[in-house]
Structures are given as C-alpha cells and as structure tokens.
Amino acid sequence: MNKNTLYITFDGLSDPLGQSQILPYLIGIAKQGEYHITILSCEKTDALRIEKENIEKLLSQFSINWIYIPYDKEGNFLTRFLYIQKLARMAKKIVQLKKISLIHCRSYLASLIGLRFKEKYNIPFVFDMRGYWADERMDGNIWRRSNILHNVFYHYFKSKEKQYIQKSDAIVSLTYAAYKDLSSRFTEKLISSKTIVIPCCTNTDYFNKEQIQNLLPTISENDFLIIYTGSIGTWYYTKEMIDCILVWKQKIPNIKLLILTRDIKELNLTLQNYTSEERSIIQFQSASYLDVPNYLALAKASLFFIKPAYSKIASSPTKMAECWSMNLPIITNSGIGDNDIYFKQNEGGILINSFTKESYEKACDEFLRQLKKEVNYRKIALDHFDVKTAIQKYVQVYDRLSR
C-alpha cells in the first residue's frame, strides 16, 4: 500500500517555477511506487487557465492528487492570511480523510501549516526552505525597514524560521553556503542531523542541446546572441545587464540580447531609459517554459545579474542549471549562493565583482578567451544539477521519515 504524503506550496504548479521546481521532483518521487502524493497549491487565474489541462493530464499518469485555490498576486497581507487559513482547513480535511505519513512544505508560508500539524498531530514535517524568505523580502525592498508593520512581519517570520529549524524533521537547503550559515546561527549538531542540500536542478534530458531539432527563427544567423530568461525586477538587475551588453557591443558589434520574460510591462519601463539605437540590439518576448530549451539553443551564453545581499547566500537560480545543461557558459556576479564554488572549480563562465564599465570590459575579454576553449559546461549540470539526483535525495528523506 502506498504511503500518503501531503505537499503544500504557495507557488502554483501552473507557474514556470512550479513546472521546473515542483512537478519534476514530485513526479519522480511518485514514480518510485511507494508514495501517493496530494499537492495543495495556490494558482494564479491566468496561468491556471493556460496550463490546467496539461497539468491534469500529466498528473493523471501518476499517484498524485492535485487540490488548489485561486490566488491573486496583487493581494495584501490580509488576503495572504486568508489563503493560509484556507489551505490549513483543506489540509486538515486531507489529514482527517487519509493517513498522512509526511507533510512536505515549500518555503515559509506553507511551513506555518506544516508546523501546526507537526505540533498537533505529530506528523513528520519537511521544511523545504527555498532560501531565506523573510530576509529576501527585506533585502528586496518588498518589506521596508522604515515600515513598522513590515518589521513586525519580519520578526514574526524570523521567529517562525527558528521554530521550523528546531521542530522540523528534515530541512532542505538550496546551498552549502546557507548550510554553513545555519550551523553558525544554531548548532552544527542540529543542522547536520537533519539538513540535506539540494540545489535547484533541471531535467538534463529535456534541457539538452543535442535533442533540439527545430531551431526557432528568432534571430539572424549572423547575430551573436546572449540570452536572459526569467522575471524582471526585485532581484534581477535589468539595467546593469543591458549596460553590460552595450559595453560588449564595442568588442562584439553583432551582439544581441534576447530577454525571455512574462514581465513585459516591467521591462518596458526600463527600456524607455535607452535610446532607440541602444534598444535596437535588444529583443524580448514571452515564452512557454517548454520552449525555453529551443531559445537557449540559439545563444552563445546566458547573462544575469542578481542583487547582492545576505539572503542571497541561500539562493540557487534555476536558470543556472538549465543553461549549463544546455552547454551554455554563464556571465553573472559573484557572492550568490554557491556559484563562486561552481564557477571557480568547474570554469562555468565569467563572474564579475562590480557593476562598472571596467568590470564589463574585463568580463568581455575573459569571455572571448574562454570561448576559444572547449569547455564542457553540460558536465557541471550532470554532476551537480540533475533532477534525477535531486529526486533520489528527496526519496531518502521520505523513506527516513514516513511511517
């Protein structure tokens, strides 16, 4: 008989993140044959309308049940609180109907529910951190230190973070840097006894340049394409990325920047600060997650800059795994998660230390030199970011805790 587990997430399965960082793992666990998984998620209406049928068709092949509530990302704290209460009520019904052997919670909001059920019913609880959520909100100016209410939220969730770490039965960290930081803030014995490091991984079979048959007619064959994929704003430095490409154009006249994002409105706000001539080397469009490998196959490299902050030591950018899996070098900034280790030990691309013209020029020279080498970037993904390896680590956690 399959063991019943409950997975709770505020990130929707219909979002690109859900399709890359939730579904592959849970499907992989379900394929092992020992677990029946109930997924409880929040889904944005527009994304759900587009993706619902495909997701339901996919999940019907496995021992997975999907329950969700509509979610409005424009809501305020009160609506977030109501979402938590609604998910908690649904989780309680599931626990009452099924013998749940494990509750797996993605990030801090979902873990409010997991902690409650751990304390009330003694159900094993996995705290899947996904980064330092409360610190990210402060560092990203989503919450402001000058706002009294935001400070209340911050201290509340930092106190909850402490409870999650102390009372959970397993902790999943995205980075070794966060593991080290947690060990210094708590005790090495506590953290080492129940923490496993699983970075954001990817399907290396799907993100495989050798499997791409029909390249998209997005660019001219003469263009030297650099690509960016993902959201605009908050953590990702769009202006600095464009400035870097404009500097590189002095040495690579045929360079083009392709930005794949759903945040077209936010991108246009940044682009309006550039001349029409500067904008002429930039292309942008929205794309389905399933089409991302086809776009990556066109590029010479991937480029992204992340706001340096304390909370980012716990981050593992999904795009990093996807790009290396497609055998692409990456140009990014140092000090984010474990990327210094991966870049220096594996020659994964170019790291910059500051957002200046001089740094961009130096990075361009280093990049052009590296292009002359035959570096197997895909091996980095196969060795460190293969979703099959991540699934096996999750199964080990499930096997240890489920009863």
N, C-alpha and C positions, 0 to 999 in steps of 0.2 A: 504494500500500500504506500502511495506517495505521501510524503510529509507536507503539510500545508504551511506555507510561509506567506507573509504579508510584506509588500514593498510599498512604501509611502514616499511620494515625491510632489513638490510644488512645481517642478519643471514638467511640462507636458510631453507626452510621447509624440505629439504632432509637431513639436518644435524640432529644428535641426539638431539641437543638443540632445533631445530625447531619442532621436533616431541614431545618433552616433554614440552616446554615452549612457544610455539606459537599455534600450531594446537589445542590442547585441549581447550584453552581459546576461540579461535575464533569460533570453532565448537559449544562450549557451548553457546556463545552469539547468533550465528545464529539459534540455536535450539529454542531460545525464540520466534522466528517468526516475530520480528519487524524490523530486520535489514538484508539488503543484503550487504555482505562484499566483497570488492575487495582487494586482497592481492597482493602487489607489493614487490618482493623479489629478492635477488641475490643468484644464485645457483651454487655450485661447480660442475664441469662436472662429476667427478667420482661418487659423491654421488647422483647426479640427475639421472644418468644412472641406478643406482640400485633402487632408491626409487620412481621415477617419476610415474610409472604406479600405484603403490599402493596409492600414494597421490591423484592422479587424480580420482581414483575410490572412495576413501574416500570422497573427496570434492564434488563429483557429487551428493551425497545424501543430500547436504545442499545448502542453498542460499549463496554460496561462489564462487567467480570467482578468478582464480589464474593466474597472469601475472608475468613473471620473466625474468631476463637477466643472461647470463653466467658470472661466476665470477672466477677469478684466485687469490687465496690467496697469491700467490708469487709476485703479482704486487707491484708497488711502489706508492708513493703519487700521481703521475700524473695519474696513472690508476685509483686510488681511486676517484680522482676528476672527471674523465671521467664517472665513474659509477654513481656518484652523479648527474652529468648533464643528463645522460641518464635516470635515474629514474625520475628526475624532469620533463623531457619532456614527459615521459609516464604518470606521474601523472597529468600534465596539460591537456593531451588528455582525461584522465578519468574525470577530473573535468568539462571539456567542454561538454562531452557526457552525464554525469549523474549529477543529482542534489545532490552533496555530502554534507551530513549534518555534517560530522565529519571526521577529519584526525587523526589517531592514529599512533604515530611514536615510534618505538622501538630504544632507545638509541640516541646517539648524532648525528651521521651522517645522519640518516633518519630525525631527527628533523630539520636539515638545510632546508629540503624541507617543512616540516610542518610549520615552522616559516614563510617561504616565502609566503605560501598560506594563512596563517593567516593574514599577513600584507597586501597582495594584494587583497584577496577576502573575508576577514573576516570570513573564515571557522573555526569553533572551532577546537582547536589543543590540543591533549593529549600528554604531554611529559612523556613517559614511560621510566624513567631514566636507569633502569637496572644497577645501580652502577655509580660510578664517573669515567667515561670513560677516560677523559684526564689525571686525576691523576693516574689511573691504568696504563696507558701507560708509565708514568714517573716512578712510583713505581716498575713496572715490567721490567724496562730497555728496553722496546720496543722503547721508546724515551729516549735519554740521555741528561742530563742537560749540558753536555760539548759540545753538538752539537747545533750550532746557529740556524739551520733550525728547529730542534726539539723544541727548545724553542719558536720559532715563532709559530709553530703549537699549542703548549701547551697554550700559552697566547691567541691565537685566539679562541680556543675552550672553554677556561675558560670564555672569554667574551661572547661567544655564550651561554654557560651554564647560565650565568646571564640573558640573554635575554629570554631563554627558560623558566626560572623560573618566570620571571616577566610578560611575554606576553602569556604564555600558559593558557589554560582554565582549565586544570587539570594536576596534577603531580602525577605520580605513583612512590612511593619509595619502595624498597625491604625491608627496615629495619626501625625500630624505632630509631636506633642509627643515621641513616642518616637524618631522620626527625628532630631530636634534633639538629644535626649539621647545617642543613639548617636554622632552626629557629634562631640560633645564628649568622649566616652569613647574613641573610636577616632580616625579621621581623616575629615574631610569628604570627601576624595577617595575613600576606600574605601567609605564609606556611600553616597555619591551615585552611585557607579559601578554599584551592583547592587541598590539598595533601591527598592522601589515601595510606596507607601502605598495600601492597600485596606481601608477600614473594614468592619465587619460590615454587610452590606447585606441587602436583603429583596426579595422578589418583589412589586413595586409593583402588578402586575396582580392578584395574589391579595389583597394587603392594600389593598383599595380599597373605601371605604365605599359608593361608588355601585353596587358589584356585590352588596352584601348584600341578599338578598330576604326571608329569613325570620329576623326577629329572635328571639332566644331569650327565653322568658318567665321571665327571671331576676329581674327587679325590677319594681316598680310604676312606672307612667308618671310618678308624682309624685316619685320618688326622684332626687336629684342624685348621679349615680354617678361615683365616682373609682375607677380600676382599677389593680391591680398584677398583673403576670404574671411568673412565674419562681420560682427557688429561694428557700428561706428559710435565713437564717443565713450564716456565714462573711463574705461581703462585703456583703450587703444588710441594712440596718438596719430590722428589722421593728418594734421598739418605737418608734423615732423616727417611723416612718411612721404608726403608729396614734396616737401622741401628737399629731402634726400634724393628723390628721383630727378628733380630739376638740376641738382648738382651733378648727378651721374650723367645727365644728358650732355654735359660738356665733354665727357670722355666716351660716351656711347650715344652718338647722335640719333640712332634709330630706336632708342629705348621707348617703351610704352608701359604704362601701369594699368592693369586691369583690376578693378575693385568689384568683388562679388559680395553683395550685401543686400539685405532686405530693408536696410535703413537709408533709403534713397533721400528722404527728406532731410535727415541729419547731414548726409554727405553734401547735399547741395548748399547747405548753409556754410560749410567750409569752403567749397569750391568758388563761391561768389567772391572770395577774397583774392582770387587769382585772375590774371588777365586771360583773354581768350586764347592767346598764343600758349600760355602755360597750361591751360586746361586742355589744349589740343592733344597732349600726349597721354591724357587720362581717359580711360573708358570705364564704364560701370554698368552693372545690370544685376537684377535679382535672378537667382538660380535655385533650383531644387537641390537638396542635399545629394540626391542620386546622381546629379550631373557634375558635381564638384570634381571627380577624378578626370573627366573629359576636359575641363578647363585647366586643371593643374598640368595635364599632359602637354599643353601648349607653351608652358612657361620655362624660362631659364632659371628662375629662382623665386622663392617666396619671401615677402618682406612684411614685417610687422614690428611695431614698437609698442611696448607696454609701460604704463606709468609706473616708475619705480616707487615702491612703498613697502613698509614692513609686512603687510598682509600678503604681498605677492610671493613671499618665500614659500607659501603653501599652494601656489598655483602651478598647474600643468596644462598649458594651452593645447587643446585638441588639434588645432591646425598644425602644430609641430609634428605630431605623429603622422598625420595624413600626408604632409609634404615630404617628409623623409621616406615614407612608404612609397611615394611616387618618384623616389630617387632625385628629389629636388634639394639643393642647398638652401639654407635659410639665412636671411640677414635680420638680426634682431638686436636688442640691447641686453647687457649683462645684468646679473642680480635678480633674475626672475626664476623662482623655483629651483630646480636642479640643472637649469640649462647650461650654466658655466661648466659643470662636470661633463655633460654630454658633448658640448662643443669642443672642449679642450682635449678630452680623451678620445673623441671619435672624429674630429675635424668635420663637424656638422654644418659648417658655414662660417659666417662672419658675425662676431659680436662687437658692438660699439659701446663706448663708455660714456659718451655725452652727445647731446643733440646739437652739434655745431657743424658749420660748413667744413671745417678742418677734419672732423671725425668722419663726415660723409665721404670726403675726398679720399681719406686713408682707407676707408672700408671699400670703396670702389676699386682702388689699386689692389687691395688684398683679394677681393672677389675675382677680379680678372686673372690674377695669378693662379688662384685656386681652380678656376675653370679649365686651366691647361692640364691640371692633374686628372687622373682617373680615380675619383673618389666614389666609393660605393655607399651613398647616403642611405639607400634602402636597407642596408645591413643594420644600421642603427635602429630602425623601426622593427626589424625582425628580431633583434636581440633584446630590445627594451620595451617596445610599444605594441606588441602583437596582442590583439584581443583574445586569442586562444590561451595565451599565458595568463592574462588577467582573469579569464573565466575559471581557470584551474585554481587560482588563488582564492577566488570567491567561493568556489566549491569546498575548498579546505576549511574556510570559515564556517560555512553552512554545516558541513559534516561534524565539525567540532562542537557546534552549539545546539543544533536542532535535536529534539528529543522525541 
